[in-house]
Amino acid sequence: KQWYQRRVRGLLHAICGLRRCNMALARIVKPDGKPITPLEQEIAQAISDLQVHEDWSDATKLLHFCEAKEMIVGREKAIVVYVPVPQLRTYQMIHNRLVGELEKKLRGPHVVLVAFRRIIAKPKR
């Protein structure tokens, strides 16, 4: 009986922890299959927390981003979040609120949303 209770407790803990983690990681769609960085995990978790606790519309709950990089501009740090081009318009509608909340959650650096565009070479004949 004890082993069964421990197993059930472990499974419940794993499911609850994985559900929260998977909800956050579902916000990241890497086009090149690169590994997810800790900065991207932090941003994904912050966006998931905002969408759970705030009154976001249903359309914004389906948003995801491609990549996030930390850059130094002058003497200050900035985080550039690359979003898919088809979702750029939706991101622009919630830009002020999202950027303000991300800057509060990440404690400091400026946050910039940029479309992830890829230039494809013309096929040679």
Secondary structure, DSSP 8 states (H G I E B T S, - for coil): -HHHHHHHHHHHHHHHHHHHHHHHHTTB--TT-----HHHHHHHHHHHHHHHHS---TGGGG--BSEEEEEEETTEEEEEEEEEGGGHHHHHHTHHHHHHHHHHHHTSSEEEEEEE---------
